[in-house]
Amino acid sequence: MRLYHGSDVTIEKPDAIHSRKNLDFGSGFYATSYPKQAERWALRRSLRSHGKALVNVYEFDETANLHILRFNENDAEWVRFVCNCRRGGQPPLGTDLIIGGVADDKVYAAIDMYMRELWDMERTLQALAFYERNDQYCFLTPRSIAALRYVETYEVEQ
C-alpha cells in the first residue's frame, strides 16, 4: 500500500523522534493514503519554513506483524482518544501503529468545542458527520517504521 508524508524535506529514513507532541495520535511519524492530503500538509509546512513543499512516498508492508490500533469511524471512541492525545496522553503501551481519521482544522474545531465542554458528545458527533473523513497512519515504534520502504519524493507546485 502506498502512503504519503507531506514535508519540506526529503525523508528517506523516517523516525518518530522528530515528531511534535500532543498530535491526534501522539508523537509518531504520520502518513496518509491520500496524496492530496499529503500535498496540503506539505504546502502548509513549506509556508512556515519558506522551503519547498515535498511529498515523500512510501510502500507500507501491510503483512508486517504489528500491534495496530484502528479507528474505522470518527466516533465517540475516536473523539475521546484524540482529546486524550492532544492533552498529552499516550497510546496504549505496545501499540506500533494507529490508523484513523484526521482532526484537521475543520474537524478539530468540533473536537475543541467538546474538549472545552461547550458541546456534549452527541453534538460533537453530529458536527463531525458533515466533514469528509481523511485518514492518517501514525507509526509509533521503530518496528512499525521498518514496515515502510521509501519510494520517492516529489515537489508540490505552490
N, C-alpha and C positions, 0 to 999 in steps of 0.2 A: 504494500500500500504506500502511495506517495503522501508525504507530509511536507508542510511548508512552514518556514520560520522567517518572519519579517524583521529586518535589522538594518543597520547602517554599516555593517562589516560582514565579510565572508567568515562563516563558521564551519570549518571542515571537521573539527573535533568538538562537538558541543559538550557542555557540562552544566551541572545545576548550581555550581558555586557562585557564578556571576549573576544570579537571579536577584531581583528585588524581593523584599519581604512583603507580606500582607497582600498578596495577589489572590485571585479567585480560589486557587487550589494550593496556596502556599508557595514557598520557594521551589523552583524547579526550572527545567528547560521546557519552554512552551512551543508547541507547533499546532498546526491545523490541517485538516484535509481540504480546506477551501483556499485555492491560490489567491482569489480576490481579497479574502480576509487578510492573508499574509501581506499582500501588497498594501493594504490600508495601514497595517501595523508598520510596515517599512517606511511608508511616506510620513507617518506621524513621528517615527523615530528620527528620520532624516531632518525633519523640521527643527527638532530640538538640538541635534548635533551639527547641523549645517553640512552634513555629509551626503553621501549617495543613499538612495533608497534601494536596498538589496533584499532579494528573497533567496534564502537558502533552501535547497530541495534535498529531501532525504527519502530513502526507501526504508520503510519500517517492516521488520520481520515480525509479522503477527503470530508466528508459531513459537516465538520465544516464550519460555516458561516464566511468566511474570505474575506477580500478585497485582491484579488490576481492580481498581475501584471505578465503577462505571455508573454514570447518571444518564439514563436514557431520555429523561424528560427534565425540563426546568420546573420541577415540582417542589413541594414543601421541604422534602429531604435535601434537595439541591440548594434551596434558598438558605436553610439553616447551616449547611456545610460551608457555603460561600461566605456567609456572615461570620462564621467562626474563623475561617482562614483570614478574612480581611481584618479581623480583630487580633491577629497574631497566633491563632490556634494552629495546631499541627494536624496533618492527616494521620490516620491510624498507623501505628507502628508496623513496619513490614510491608507497607504499600510501596510498590515500584512505580506505578503509573496510574494517573487519574484521567479519565475521559469524561467529558460532559460539555454542557453549554457554556458560552462565554457571557460574562456580565460586562458587556461593552457599555458605552456611555448611556444609551437609552435604557438598557436593562438595569444597569446599576442605579439609575435614578429611582426605579421602583424598589430595588433592594434597600437603598438608602432610606427610603420612607419607612420600610419595615424595621431597619436597624435603629432608627430614631424613635421607634414606637409610635409613629404617626399613622401607620396603616397596620391592620392585622394581616394574618397570613392569607385569608380569603381575598381581601382587596389586592394584596400583592400579586397573588396568582392570577387574578382577573386582569391586572395590568400586563403581566408577562405574556398572557395569551395573545396579545396584539403584536408582539415582536417576533421577527423571523429568528429562528434558532440557528446559531453557528456553533461549531464545535472547537474544542481545544483539547490537546493532549499535553499533560504535564508530567514530564519524565523526572522522577524524584531521585533515583539511585543510579550509580554507575552501571549496574546490571541492566537497567531499562535503557539507558543511553547506548549501551553496547548493541542494542537491537536496531539502532539507526545506522544506516550507511549513507554517507554524503554522496550526492549525485552531481550537483552543480549549484551555481549561484547566478542569478540574472538580475539586471538592473531594471527598476520600475521608472518609467518616464514621469517626471513631475509636472 
